[in-house]
Amino acid sequence: MSYVASSPNFQKLQNPKFIRFFSSSPKSLYSQFHNQNKDEQNLVCLFNQLLLQNNPSIFRFNKILGSFVKLIQYSTVVSLHREMELNGISSDLVTLSILINCFSQLGQISLSFSVFANILKKGFHPDVITLITLIKGLCLKGQIHKAFNFHDKVVAQGFRLDQVSYGTLINGLCKLGQTSAALQLFRRVDGKLVQPNVVMYSAIIDSMCKDKLVNHAFHLYSEMIAKKLSPDVVTYSTLINGFCIVGRLKEAIHLFNKMVSENINHNIYTFNILVDAFCKEGKVKEAKNMFAMMMRKGLKPNVVTYNSLMDGYCLVKEINKANGIFNTMAQMGVVPDVQCYNIMINGFCKIKMVDEAMNLFNEMLCRKIIPDTITYSSLIDGLCKSGRISYALELVDEMYDRGQPPNIITYSSILDALCKNHHVDKAIALLTKIKDMGIQPNMCTYNILIDGLCKGGRLNDAQKVFEDLLVKGYNLDVYTYTAMIHGFCKNGFLDEALAILSKLKDNSCIPNAATYEIIIRSLFDNDENDKAEKLLREMISRVASPNGKKGFVISFG
C-alpha cells in the first residue's frame, strides 16, 4: 500500500463505506440538493459496479473521480481512491493528479506532495497541470515562499511552463485572493521565462481592483501600453469596475470613451458596470442613457442590468418607475430572480408601501422563487416600521421553518421597533436571547438599544451599556456618541453631554451635523450662549453640508 493510503492524516478522512444520502430530508432541503445527491448516488453505484468487474479500466475510475471533483466532493474522491487501493487497483498519472488536486483543495498540502513523490517513484512524468496544482496548493495555505521555491526547483530541473500555464496559475492565484503572490510570480517570469500577455495583466488588474488598489491597477495598465500590449475588453471592463468601486466615476467614463476611440467593442458586462455605478450615485438619468446606448449597439439587457436600474429608481424613491422596469423585464423575456424581488420589496418597504411588498412576496412564492434572508429582513423591517410587529415576528418563525435563519440585521429591525414602541424590556430580553443563540450584535444593534434606553428615560442603563462597550474595545461610531449626548441633553446634564463630545473627539470619531445641533440647541436653551457659539463656530469649520459648502443655518427659535 502507498504512503498516502497508510498516512494517519489520510485515515482521518471519510471512508466510502459510510457514505450516506438523505432520502427522507425536509422538503426544502431535498429540492435544493436533490439533483446533486442523485448524481452522487449514481456515481457511487457506478464505482461499486466497477469494483466487482475483473480488470476494470482505470480510465473509467478516473472519469468517476473527475465527476466528483466537479461536484466539489474532494473528501469523497480521497475516500474512493483509498477503496481502489484496498482492492488492488493501480493508479495512473491522471488518478494521482486528481488526488493531488483534492488534497490541495482540502488544505492537506503535505499529502499532495506525498502523492507527487509517489508519481516520481512510479516513473511517471508529471505534467504542467500537476505542477500548477501543487504551487496553487501551497499558495492556498499561505506558503508563498515555499511555492516560489518549488517553482524555481522544477524550472531548474528542466520543467517548462508556457505562457498559457503561467496565465492559468496567475489567474488561479488571483481568484484565491492572493494578489500579491500573483504579482510576485508575474515579476519572477516577466521576460525571463515567458513574455507576459494580456491575460496575465488583466487577471492581476482585476484582482487589484477588487482589493481597491486602483492606482496600482492603473499603473499596470499603463505598463501594458508601454510594452505595446493592447488591452482588451476584459482589461478595460475590470479597470472601469475598479474606478466605480472606489467612487471615481469620472475616470471610469474616460476609460469607457477611450474604448470607443480605440474601436474596442463594449460588452454587456462593461455597460452593466456603468449602469450600476450611475444608479448607486442616484444618477438614474445617466444610467438610462447608458441603457439606451447599449440597446442601440444591439446588446440585450440581462437581469443584472434591470436590477441596477430598479435599485437606482428605488434609491431616489421613484418606486413607480422601478415597478415599470420590473414589468418591462417580463415583457422582454428576462426572468426575474430573487434579487429582483428583493430590490422591489425593499423599495416598497422603504416608503412604507408594505402591502405592495407583501403582494410581491406572495407572487414570489407562487412562482416557486425561494425568498432568502434579505427578502425576509426587508419585509420584517417594513412591517416593524409600520407598527405591525406581531406579523413581523410570525415571519421570523417562518424563516426558521424555511431554513433561512434570521441574522443580526433581521433582529435589529425588531429591536428598533420594540424600543420605538416603548417596549425596552422586551428589547433587552430579545437581545439576550439572540446572544444565547450565538448571533453577535453589531454596533447598529447597540446603537438602537442605547437610543431606546435614552428615549425611554433609562439614562443610567444606557450609560452602563455605553461604558461596557468602551471597556470591551468596541469601535463606537458617531451615532453611539450622539445617542448618549441626546440622552444627557434631554435630561439637562449638559456637562456630561460635553464630556461625551470630548470623548468622541479623543477617540478619533468626527461629530456630524446632528451631534452638534443637539448639543448647541440645548446650550442655547439653557442660556449657555458662549459655549453654544464656540461649538457653532467649530461646527461651521468642520462640518460640510450636502451641497459641498461649509456650514449651514440652524434655527433655534
N, C-alpha and C positions, 0 to 999 in steps of 0.2 A: 504493500500500500504506500502511496506517496506521502511526502511530508505534510502536504495540505490536508489530506484526509485524516491524518493522525494527530494534527495540531490540537492542543487544548482549546484554543480560540475557535477553531473550526467546529469542535464538538458542541460548543455552546449554541451554534446556530440550529435553526429549525430542522427537525427530522421529517422527511416526506411521509412517513407512516402516520404522522399526526396532523396532516393537512386536513382542514375541515371546511365545509361550505355550509352557509346558513340557509337551510331550506325552509325554516319557519321564522324568518326575521320579520320585524314590523313592516307594514305595507310600504311606508315611505322609504325606508332603508332598502327594502327589496327592489323597489322600482329604480332607485338610484344606482344600485350596484348589480342589478340582475344580469345585464349583458356581460360585464367583466367576469362575474362569478361563473357564468355559463361557459365563457371562453376558457377560464382556468380549469373548470371541470373537464371539458373536452380534451384539453392539453394533457391533463394528468391521466385521463383514460388512454390516450394515445401512447403516452410514456409507458404506462404499465403494460400495454399490449406489446410494445417493442421489447420490453424486458423478457417476455415469455417466448420471443422468437429465437431461433438458432442463428447465430452470427448476424445480429441486427446491424443495419447500416448506421455508422457514426454520423453520416450526413443527415439522417432523419432525426437523430437525437439533437444535433446542433440546431436544426430548424425549430424544434420544440423549445430548446433553451433560449434561442433568439426571440421566440414569440413571448416568452415570459419576461425577457428584458424589455420588450416594447410595452408590456403591461406594468413595468416598473416593479416587478416582483423579484428583486435581487436575491433575497434570502431563499426564496423557493428554488431559484436556479442553483444556488450553492448546495442546497439540500438534495436536489435531484442528481446533481453531479456526484455527490457522495454515494448515493444509491447505485449509480452507474459503476463506480469503482468497486463497491462491495459485491457487485455482480460480475466483476472481471471484465468490464467493457473499457477498452483503452481509449484515452482521449487523443485527438489530433490537435494541430496548431489552432484551428478555429475554436474548438471546445475550450482550450486553455486561455485563449484570448478573451472569450466570452466571460470566463471565470475571473480573469484579471479585472475586467470592467466592473463586474458585480462586487468584488471585494473593494475596489476603489470607491464605488458609489456608497458602499456600506461603511466607509471610513477605515477598513481593515487593510491599510496600505502595506503592512509587513507581510500579510498573506498574499497580496498582489505580487510582491517581489519573490516570495517563495515559489509561486506558480511560474514566474518569469525564469527563476533558476531551474525549475523543472523543464521548461521549454528548451533551455540551452543544454541541459543534461541529456535530453532525449535526442539532441542533434537537430532540432527544428531551427529554422531561421526566422526569428521574429520579424514581422512586417512593421511598416511605419505606424499603422493604426495602434498596434500593441504598445509601441514606444510612446506615442502621444497619450494613450490612456494612462500609462504609468506616470508620465510627467504631470498630467492634469490631476491624477490622484494625489500626488504629493502636494500640489498647489491647493487642492480642496482641503487638505489637512493643515494648511498654513505653512507647510515646509518648503518655502520658496527657494531657499538657498540649496537645499538638497535636490530640488527639482532641476535647478540650473546645473548643479554638479553632475547629476545623472545625464542631463542633456549633453554636457561637454564630453563626458566619458564615451557615450555611444557615438558621438561625432568623431572622437579621436580613434575609435575602433573601426572606423570606415563606414558606419551607417550614414546615409544621406537623406535628410528630409528636404523635400522640394518646396516650391513656392506655395502650392496648394496645401501641403501638410502644415507648414508654418501658419498659413492663413487660418486653417481649421483650429490649430492649437491656440492661436491668439484670440480668435473668436470665442473658443470654449472658455478660456480664462476670463474674458470679459463677461460672458454670461454667468460665470460663477461669482462675479463682483470683484474679481482680482485685477482691477485696472492697472495698478502699479506693477504687478508681476507681468502683465501683458506688455506694458510699455518697456519694462526691463528686457524682456525676451526680444521684443521688436528691435531695440537698440543693439542687442547682442548679435543679431543676424543681419541687420541693415547693411547691405552692400558687401558683407563679408562672406556669408553663407548663401544667401539668396538676395535678389533685388526686391525691395518692398513693392507691393501693388496696392491698388485702390481698396481691395477687400480688407487688407490689414489695417490701413489707415482708417477706413470707415468704421471698423469694429471698435478701435480704440477711441475714436472721436465720439461714437455713440455712448460708449461706457463712461467717458469723461463727462459728457453732457448729463447723463443720468446721475452722476456724482456731483453735479452742479459746478464742475470745473470747466466752465465755458470758455474762459480766456485761454486755458491750456489747449482745449479742443480747437479753438480758432487758430492758435499757433501751429498746430499740426496740419490744419487745413492749408495755411499759408505755406508751410514746408512742402506739402504735396505739389502745390502750384509751382514753387521754386524748382522742384525736381522734374518739372514738365509732366507730372501725372495729372490727368484730368479728373476732377471729382465728378461722380455720377449722381443720379437722383437720390440714391441712398445716402451718400455723403452729405449732400445739401439738406435733405429732409431731417437727418439726425441733428445737424448743426442748427437748423431752424428751430427744431423742437427744443434744443438746449437753450437757445436765447429766449424762447417763450417760457420755459420752466422758471427762469430767473427774472422774468418780467421785462426783458429787453426786446420789446415787440418791434421797435423801430429798426433794430439791426436784423431781426428776423425777416422783416419786409424787404430790406435791402438785399438780403441773400436770395429771397424769392424772386425779386426783379432781376437779379444777376443771372438766375437760371434761365429766365426768358431771353436775356441778351445773348446767352451762350447756346441757345437752342436746345436746352435740356428740358424735356417734357416733364411737367409735374405729374405725379400720380395721386391717387385718391388719398394716400397717407399724408402727402405734403399739404393738400388742401384741408384735410381734417385737422391737422395741427393748427393751422392758422384760424380756421373757423372756431375751433375750441378756444384758442388764445384770445381772440376778439370777444367772444361771448363771456369769458371769465372776467374780462375788464369792463363788461357792461356795454360794449360797443357792438350792439346787435346789428345795426345798420351796415357796418363794415363787414360783419360776418355774412350777412345776406348778400352783399356784393361779391364776396369770395365764393359763396354758394352759387351765385348766378354765373360767375366766370367758369366754375367747374362744370356746370351744365352745358355752357357754350362749347367747352372743349370735348364734350361727348362723354364725360366721366359720370357714371351713375352714382349718386349719393348712397351710402350704406347706413346701417343702423347707427354707427358711430357719429356720422355727420348729423343725422336728425337728433340724436341725443344731445349733442353740443348746442344746437340751435334751440331746442326746448329748454335746456338748462339756462341758456342766455336770456331767453324771454322770462323765465321764472325768476331769474336774478333781478331783473328790472320790474318785476311784478306785473308783467303783461301776460297773465295766465291764459287769456282767450287766444292770443297769438300762438302760445305754446301748444294749446289744445288743437289749434288749427294745423300745426306741424304734425302733431301726433296722428290726426286723422288723415293727413296727406300721405304719411308713410304707408298706411294700409292700401290707399289707392294706387301708390307707386309699386306695390308688391313687396315692400320691405316688412318683414315680420317683426313686430315689437318684441323686445326681450325684457327680462326682469328689470334691467337698468332703466329702460324707457318708462315703465310703470313707476319705478322709484322716483324718478325725476318729477313726473306729473303729480304723484301722490304727495311728495314733499312740497311741491309748488302750491298745490291747493291748501295744504295744511298751514303753510306759512302765512296765507292771507285768510285763515280761519274758514275756508270752504271745506269743512271736514266731511260733510255729507257727500260732496262730489268725490272726495278722496276715497271714501268708503265704497262708492259705486265702482270706482276703478279697481279697488282691491277685490271686490266680488267678481268683476269681469276677469281679472287675472285667474282666479280660482276656476271660473267656468272654462277658460282657455287652457287649463292644465299648466299654467305658468306658476312655478313654485315660489311664493314670497320668501325673501331672505330676511336676515336680521335688520338690514337697512329699511326694508319695506315696513316691517312691524314697528321699528323705532320711530320712523317718521309719523306713522299713524298714531302711535301712542302719544307722541309729543303734541300732535294736533288735538287729540282728544283731551289731553290734560290741560292744554291752554284754553280749550273751550269749556272747561269745567266738568267734563264727563269722565271723572277719574275711575268710577266703578267699571265702566266699559273698557277703559284702558287696562285695568287690572285683569279683566277677562281675557284680553288679547295677550297679556303676559303668560297666562296659563296655557293659551292656545299655542304660543311659541314653544313651550316645553313639549306639548303634545306632538307638535310637528317636527321636533328635532332641531329647532332653531333657538337655542337658549339665549335669553336676553344678555346684553353686555352692559357695561357701566353707563354708556350713553342712554340706553333704554331706561335704566333705573334712575338716572339723573333727572330725566323728564318727570318721572313720578314724584321724586323728592321735591323738585321745584314746585309742582302743583300742590303737594301737601303743605309745604311751607307757605305758599301764597294764600292757601285757604285756612291758615292758622292752625294746621294740624302738625305742629313742630314735633310733638312727642312721637307721633306716628312716623314722622320722617326719620327721627333718631332710631326708632325701633327697626325701620326698614334698612337703614344704613348698617346697623349691627348685623342684621340678617344676611345682607349681601356680602359683608366681610366674612361671615362664618361660612358662606358658600364658596369662598375663595376668589371672589370678584373684588379687585382692588380699586377703591375710589381714586379719582384723579382730582386735579386742582379745581376743575369745574364743579365737581360734586361738593367739595369742601366749601367753595365759594357760595354755592346755593345754601348750604347749611348755615354758614356764618351769617349770611344776609338774612335768612329766615329767622334765626335766633335774635339778631339785632332788631329787626322789624317787629318781632313778637315780644319785645321788651325784656329779653333774656340776655342782657349785655354781658353779665358775668360768665354765662355758659359760652357765649360767642368768644369771649376773650380767652377762656380756657382752651377752646379748640384752636384758636389762633396761635397761642403760645406753644401748644403741643406740636403744631406743625413746624414752628420755628426750631424747637428743640430737636425734632426728628430730621431736620435738614431739608425740608421741602423748599423748593424754589417758589416762594409766594409771588403771585403776579399782581399787577396794579389793581385788579378787581377785588382781590382779597383785602388789600390795604384800604381801598375805597369803601368797601362794605363796613369795615371797622370804624373808619373815620366818620362815615354817615351815622353809624350807631352811637358813637360818642357825642357827635354834634346834636343829634336828635334829643339826647338826654341831658344836654347842657354841659358836658365835660369837654370844654374846648382845649384845656391844657393837654388832656390825654389824646385828643384828636391831633393836636400839633406834634405831640411826641411820636405818634404813629406816622405822621407825614415825614418827620425827621428820620425815623427808622427805615421808611420806604426808600428815601434817598441814599441812606448809608448802605443799603443792600443793592445798590446799582439798579434800582427799579425807577422808571420815569413816570411821574404823575401825569395823568391825562386831564383833559378839559373838565370831565365830571368830578375828578378828585378835587381840583382847585375850586370849582364852582360851589361844591357842597360846603367846604370849609370857609371860603370867602364870604358866602351868604350868611353863614352862622356867625362869623365875626362881626359883620356889619349889623346883624340883628341884635347883637349883644353889645353894641357901641364900642367894639374893639377896632375902631376905624384905622388906626396906624398899622396894626398887624394885618388888617384886611388889605389896605392899599399896598403894603410891602409885598404881600403874596400876589396881588393883582399884577404888579409890575413884573414879578418873577414869572408869572404865568404868560404874560404877553411876550416876554423874551424867550420862553422855552416851548410854548405850545403853538403849533401851526394849525390854522383852520383848514377844512377840506378843500377850499379853493386855492390853497398854497400860500396865501398871505398870512403873515404873522399877526396874531391877536384877533380878538373878536369882542363884540359887545355883550355884556351880561346885564340883564335888567334886575335890579334889586328892589323894585317898587312893590 
